[in-house]
Amino acid sequence: MMSEARPPQFRQLGADDVAAFRSLRLEALRNHPLAFRATHAHEAAQSDDYFRQRLSNGAVFGAFVDGALVATAGLAPDPDLPSRGVVWGVYVRDDRRGGGLAQAVIEALLAASRARHHEFRLRVIATNGPARAVYERLGFRKTSVERSLAADGATYEYEWWLLQADGR
């Protein structure tokens, strides 16, 4: 008899999760370099202390399936407006995409952060239709478009999206 798959578990990552977070973050940067401002080469050269700091600057939530970290979403205070949270590092392992993990891990992150932030902002490459659809379902609205130089030396369109903490 086949056992039922356990549902994913969502929680904030902490110091004990540094190795798993580092591994998944480097996978994201390697497999989807245009989705992130950071580069694989830069972050691969960083120590565990760097990743520990990333986990403690704001919040990073993860989705765990059978004990393995398979998705992340981070939030940091906007340096220009600390009451605004900037969502960063949204990633779902390729073999886990399409099952709602991105939306669920972002929902967990936002639910834990609404008391500290009145709005949330994020940036996404304009060609990432699946991510844009998730953000729209969550209530984010596109506010602007910018052309930006990516790590590969080419220029791409990126969109800024905004969500009011009260869902407006």
Beta strands, then each sheet from edge to edge (+ up, - down):
strand 1: 9-12
strand 2: 59-65
strand 3: 68-78
strand 4: 81-92
strand 5: 119-125
strand 6: 141-149
strand 7: 155-164
sheet 1: 1+ 2- 3+ 4- 5- 7+ 6-
end
